[in-house]
């Protein structure tokens, strides 16, 4: 699972949450790092990403690029200064406002990781 967060403390906290839930965490400090990792690693099935990354490409833009380039990858987005209604989410992306509810996020991660890859690739009906 790829964690994309530019704030070190929040990134460490997200990695801890992911690892405590039994998943392997791969970290990226920017959207550019995230794209590089996605190009290099074929085992990433879920991206957990902060939308509030001022020193990086806008989070929603990179989420849309991930959806277009790597359609099977699931996406969980989070942000402190956005609401679910204020962003146009890529297809199948989920949004959770900060401060996050760790149990809610872990439940979403488990549910998304259990989704068969073929289902993720199938067009929506």
C-alpha positions in Angstrom: 0.0 0.0 0.0 1.4 3.4 -1.0 1.2 6.2 1.5 1.6 9.7 0.0 2.0 12.4 2.6 4.3 15.3 2.6 4.2 16.0 6.4 6.7 13.6 8.1 4.7 13.1 11.3 1.4 12.4 9.5 3.3 10.1 7.1 4.8 8.2 10.0 1.3 8.0 11.7 -0.2 6.7 8.4 2.5 4.1 8.0 2.0 2.9 11.6 -1.8 2.7 10.9 -1.2 0.6 7.8 1.3 -1.7 9.3 -0.8 -2.2 12.5 -3.6 -3.3 10.2 -1.3 -5.9 8.7 -0.4 -4.3 5.4 3.0 -3.5 3.9 3.5 0.3 3.7 5.5 2.0 1.0 6.0 5.7 1.5 6.2 8.7 -0.8 6.8 12.3 0.2 5.3 13.9 -2.9 3.2 13.1 -5.9 6.3 12.8 -8.0 7.7 10.2 -5.6 4.4 8.4 -5.8 4.4 8.2 -9.6 8.0 6.9 -9.6 7.1 4.2 -7.1 4.0 3.2 -9.0 6.1 2.9 -12.2 8.7 0.8 -10.4 6.4 -1.5 -8.2 3.7 -3.6 -9.7 2.5 -4.9 -6.3 0.8 -1.7 -5.1 -2.9 -2.2 -5.1 -4.0 0.8 -2.9 -2.9 4.4 -2.6 -3.7 6.4 0.6 -3.0 10.0 -0.2 -3.3 13.4 1.3 -4.9 16.0 -1.0 -3.2 18.9 0.9 0.3 18.8 -0.5 1.3 22.4 -1.2 4.8 21.6 -2.3 3.6 19.0 -4.8 1.2 18.7 -7.7 -2.4 19.0 -6.5 -3.5 15.8 -4.8 -6.8 15.5 -6.8 -4.8 15.8 -10.1 -2.5 13.0 -9.1 -5.4 10.9 -8.0 -7.0 11.3 -11.4 -3.7 10.5 -13.1 -3.4 7.3 -11.0 -6.9 6.3 -11.9 -6.3 6.9 -15.6 -2.8 5.2 -15.8 -3.3 2.4 -13.2 -7.1 1.7 -13.2 -7.0 -1.3 -10.9 -5.4 0.6 -8.1 -7.8 1.6 -5.3 -7.5 5.2 -3.9 -8.3 6.6 -0.5 -8.0 10.4 -0.2 -7.9 12.5 2.9 -7.6 16.2 3.6 -8.1 18.7 6.3 -9.2 21.6 4.1 -11.5 19.9 1.7 -14.9 18.2 2.1 -16.3 15.3 0.2 -18.6 17.7 -1.6 -15.9 20.2 -2.6 -13.8 17.8 -4.7 -14.5 15.9 -7.8 -13.3 12.4 -7.0 -11.9 10.0 -9.6 -14.1 6.9 -10.1 -13.9 4.5 -7.2 -11.9 6.9 -5.1 -13.0 7.3 -1.5 -12.6 10.5 0.6 -12.2 10.8 4.4 -11.8 14.2 6.1 -9.1 14.9 8.7 -8.8 14.3 11.5 -9.3 10.8 10.3 -11.1 8.0 12.1 -8.4 5.2 12.1 -11.0 2.5 12.4 -13.0 3.9 9.4 -9.9 4.1 7.3 -8.6 0.6 8.2 -12.1 -0.8 7.4 -12.0 1.0 4.0 -8.5 -0.3 3.3 -9.5 -3.9 4.1 -12.7 -3.7 2.0 -10.8 -2.2 -1.0 -7.9 -4.7 -0.7 -10.4 -7.6 -0.7 -12.0 -6.4 -3.9 -10.9 -8.6 -6.8 -8.6 -6.9 -9.3 -10.9 -8.0 -12.1 -13.8 -6.2 -10.5 -11.7 -3.1 -10.2 -10.9 -3.2 -13.9 -14.4 -3.9 -15.0 -16.3 -0.8 -16.3 -19.0 0.6 -14.0 -22.5 -0.4 -14.8 
